[in-house]
Amino acid sequence: MSDLSYLEKLLDGAVVEWVPLGDERVGKFTRGGGLQKKDFVEEGIGCIHYGQIYTHYGTFAHKTKTFVTEEFAKKARMAKRGDLVIATTSETDEDVCKAVAWLGDEDIAVSSDACFYSHKLNPKYVSYFFQTEQFHKQKRSYITGAKVRRVNADSLAKILIPIPYLQNSEKSLAIQAEIVRILDAFTELTAELTAELTARKKQYNHYRDQLLTFEDGEVEHLPMGDERVGKFTRGGGLQKKDFVEEGVGCIHYGQIYTHYGTFAHKTKTFVSEEFAKKARMAKRGDLVIATTSETDEDVCKAVAWLGDEDIAVSSDACFYTHKLNPKYVSYFFQTEQFQKQKRPYITGAKVRRVNADSLAKILIPVPSPEEQARIVAILDKFDTLTASLSEGLPREIKLRQQQYEFYRDLLLNFPKPEAAA
């Protein structure tokens, strides 16, 4: 069945109208109130802060993450069951106007920098529409601001939404419900795979820590800077402005916790050969470590470099040249045993740091090369299952997400009148 015939069968002759979201026949927007994070309490009336919409919530929600007192709620702007709660402010164009359909039984408080949409449509239908390219294409022309991006409620009211059988509420809601049913099925499948991945990661973390924990006297635990093991070298003055399209590979410290996994054979970015001549260069087998981050979790994230060519390493990073199995060292950096040792060495307030001299003091268990290889072989299988984008669960999740997005845009891609195109 072709895409067009499927839509025709679904509509069964229904006329689809593209109507402004603020049309009185459809719904209205209400700006959120003065709710701030300092107003949160342990228990009380549910509330949604705008920042939570793109960090915590999905397409819909039955429970809130945070609460306010009953006294606060009396003077707050309150959304009702079925309303869409929308973040009208963000640092990115992608996140501004992210929305969640509120499906809980109780009214909830909504913060400023957000608004809520009370309407006569299927709540999930509206929320799914807010995820489509049709919606994003319209919203882009209303975005204002430089560092902080905004779309106000008045602008949202002008955005057109497709509504089948606008004049017949019962038929319209039936078609909306069928579209929601199909999209819910895709969402549920993706959620199941994500839950499976979370469970496997917990299992992997537990098993990794077990494999890298040895009984007293079973193996030597040596300082990483011990001359029998290895040495740390601080990275150089590499900055993002030094990147070129092609050339000598390089790793910038920020990429270690946003782009790389346990090991890498290729770099994401490059520098010129001239720049590389004066740069600090890591060799095959070296571990490249981010010594600076905004979080304790990310500081000291590491990647084993397994490419054939030497690569440039930025400042706010260091590299570890050693006599061990490169992957073994990289897996060790992920263990609670390593994390526990690194914590006392973290300095800084907003920016968290661990310097190379401190890393050199951390103890690493040093089993035989054969035992290191055995441990790596086992952990590589877990790493593929939980982290690989070409194999394993992350790949399945990505494929299901792509399939969901295709059908979501197909099912909500109704013929659009020229005036609204």
Secondary structure as GFF3:
##gff-version 3
##sequence-region A 1 421
A	DSSP	alpha_helix	3	11	.	.	.	ID=ss1
A	DSSP	beta_strand	16	20	.	.	.	ID=ss2
A	DSSP	beta_strand	27	31	.	.	.	ID=ss3
A	DSSP	three_ten_helix	37	39	.	.	.	ID=ss4
A	DSSP	beta_strand	45	48	.	.	.	ID=ss5
A	DSSP	alpha_helix	50	53	.	.	.	ID=ss6
A	DSSP	beta_strand	60	61	.	.	.	ID=ss7
A	DSSP	beta_strand	66	68	.	.	.	ID=ss8
A	DSSP	alpha_helix	70	75	.	.	.	ID=ss9
A	DSSP	beta_strand	78	79	.	.	.	ID=ss10
A	DSSP	beta_strand	84	87	.	.	.	ID=ss11
A	DSSP	beta_strand	89	90	.	.	.	ID=ss12
A	DSSP	beta_strand	99	102	.	.	.	ID=ss13
A	DSSP	beta_strand	108	110	.	.	.	ID=ss14
A	DSSP	beta_strand	114	119	.	.	.	ID=ss15
A	DSSP	alpha_helix	123	129	.	.	.	ID=ss16
A	DSSP	alpha_helix	133	139	.	.	.	ID=ss17
A	DSSP	three_ten_helix	140	142	.	.	.	ID=ss18
A	DSSP	beta_strand	149	150	.	.	.	ID=ss19
A	DSSP	alpha_helix	153	156	.	.	.	ID=ss20
A	DSSP	beta_strand	160	164	.	.	.	ID=ss21
A	DSSP	alpha_helix	169	211	.	.	.	ID=ss22
A	DSSP	beta_strand	220	223	.	.	.	ID=ss23
A	DSSP	beta_strand	230	234	.	.	.	ID=ss24
A	DSSP	three_ten_helix	240	242	.	.	.	ID=ss25
A	DSSP	beta_strand	248	251	.	.	.	ID=ss26
A	DSSP	alpha_helix	253	256	.	.	.	ID=ss27
A	DSSP	beta_strand	263	264	.	.	.	ID=ss28
A	DSSP	beta_strand	269	271	.	.	.	ID=ss29
A	DSSP	alpha_helix	273	277	.	.	.	ID=ss30
A	DSSP	beta_strand	281	282	.	.	.	ID=ss31
A	DSSP	beta_strand	287	290	.	.	.	ID=ss32
A	DSSP	beta_strand	292	293	.	.	.	ID=ss33
A	DSSP	beta_strand	302	305	.	.	.	ID=ss34
A	DSSP	beta_strand	311	313	.	.	.	ID=ss35
A	DSSP	beta_strand	317	322	.	.	.	ID=ss36
A	DSSP	alpha_helix	326	332	.	.	.	ID=ss37
A	DSSP	alpha_helix	336	342	.	.	.	ID=ss38
A	DSSP	three_ten_helix	343	345	.	.	.	ID=ss39
A	DSSP	beta_strand	352	353	.	.	.	ID=ss40
A	DSSP	alpha_helix	356	359	.	.	.	ID=ss41
A	DSSP	beta_strand	363	366	.	.	.	ID=ss42
A	DSSP	alpha_helix	369	387	.	.	.	ID=ss43
A	DSSP	alpha_helix	392	411	.	.	.	ID=ss44
A	DSSP	three_ten_helix	418	420	.	.	.	ID=ss45
###
